[in-house]
């Protein structure tokens, strides 16, 4: 039916009822605390892993006092395991999506947007290698006995958190 509102649009409009007042408060407190919103290009594994790993390292290394970064993920990501690991290690929440969407709709919200990547998913400054930060790992408790990763335990490869 032409001109009808689909489910996603209706959901976005309804969530605007609570998201818009939150955006107004966030913009009022900006001189004291900058809150940024963003997502990751999660439909392709190369972008999803590179961008989220880069953000993870940046949050671990940089002194971001006075800045809070919040993320959301699309409902359909290319890799559920990486989605789980990203959600466990970064501040990822479903409700940030609606604040981010409405922040983009309302004028003056550019400073609150956190792009997925500033470098086109390339680690041009070598931050991943130079940081020395332990990356997001699999949790031993999340793996079953019959996974391919069990082979690595006896080989000395440390893929698991203790």
N, C-alpha and C positions, 0 to 999 in steps of 0.2 A: 504494500500500500504506500503510495507516494506521500511524502510529508509526515509519515508516522515517526514517532520517537522510539528508537530501539531500547533494549533493556540496559545496555551500558550507559547510554546518554541519560536515561531516567535515573539510574543509580548515581551518576555524577551530579546531576541536578539536586537530588535529594540529599546527598552528602555535602553539598554546598551550604546547607542550613547550619551545620556545625563548623565546616572548614573555613568559611569566610570570616566569622568572628575570631577564630584562632589566628588567621593570617593578619588581621588588623592588630591583634595584641602583639604578634611577633614583629610586626613592622614598628610598633610603638617602642618596643624594648631594644630595637636594633642598635642604638648608640651604646648600649651596655653589653649586649649579647647578640651575636649574629647566628641565626639558625638557618641552615641551608638544607634544601631538599633535592634528591636526585634518585635516579635509577640506573640500572646497567643494561646495556644492549645484550639481552640474554637469549636471543634467538639463535646465536652462533657461538659455539664453544670457545673459539679463539678470542673473540671480543669479551665474552662473559668472564672467562678466567683472567685474561690480561688486565682488564679494567678493574675488576673486583680485587685482584691481588695488589694492584697498584694503590688502590684506595686503602686497603688493609695496611700496607706498609706506611703510607703517608700518615694515617691515623696513629700508628705505633711510634713513628720516628719524630714527627714534627710537633712542636709546641703549639697546640691549637687552643690556647686559653682564650676564652672569649668567643669561640666558634664551636657550634654543634652541628655536625652533619648527620642527617637522617636519610635513610634510603627505603625504597620499596622495590618489589620485583613484580614483573608481569605474571599473570596466572599461568602462562605456558612458557616455561624455560626449556632450553635445549638439553639440560642435564640436571636431573633431580638431586643427585648426590652433591654436585657442586652447589646447587641452590641451598641444600641443607647446611653445607659447610659455611657458605657466605652468611646465611641467616644466623648461624651460631656465633660467628666471629665479627660481624659488623652490625651496627644498629639498623636492622631491617624490620619494618613494620608495615602491615597491610594498609593502615589508615593514612600513612604518609602520602600515598598515591593521590588521594583526594585533596590534600593540602597543596601538593605540588601542582596538580592540574589547575586548581583554582588560583594559585599564586601566579601561574603563567597567564591565566585569563585576565586577571586584574592588572592594570598598569602599575609600573614601578616595582615589580617583583624580581627583576633580573639579578640583583645582588643576592637573593635568597635561592637561586638556582645553582645546583651542583651538577655540572655535566658529567656524563659517564666517563669521558676521557678528554683530556686536554691535548693529547699527543696522538690521536688516531689509533689508540690501542697499542702503541709502541713504547717501550721503555727507553726513550731516547737519552735519558740521563743516567741510566744504569742503576736506578734506585733499588730495584729488586735484588740485584747482585751485591751492591755495596752495603746494603742495610744491615746484614747479619741477623736480621729478625727471622725467627722460625716461622715458616709459613703455616697456613691452615692445614691441619693434619686430620687424618681419619681417627675417629675414636675407636679403640679396640672393642668397646662394648657394643658398638653399632654394627660390627661385622659378624657374620655367621661363621660357623666352623668350615664350611665348604666353599669359601671364597678364594679367588685366585691370589688375594693378598696374603693368605696364610703361608704361601711359599716363601715370601720374603722374610718372614720372622727368623727362620733358620739361616738365612743368607747374610744377616747383619744389616739389612737395609732398614733404616728407622723411618717408617711411614706412619707410625702410630704414636699417639700421646700416651704417656705413662699414667 
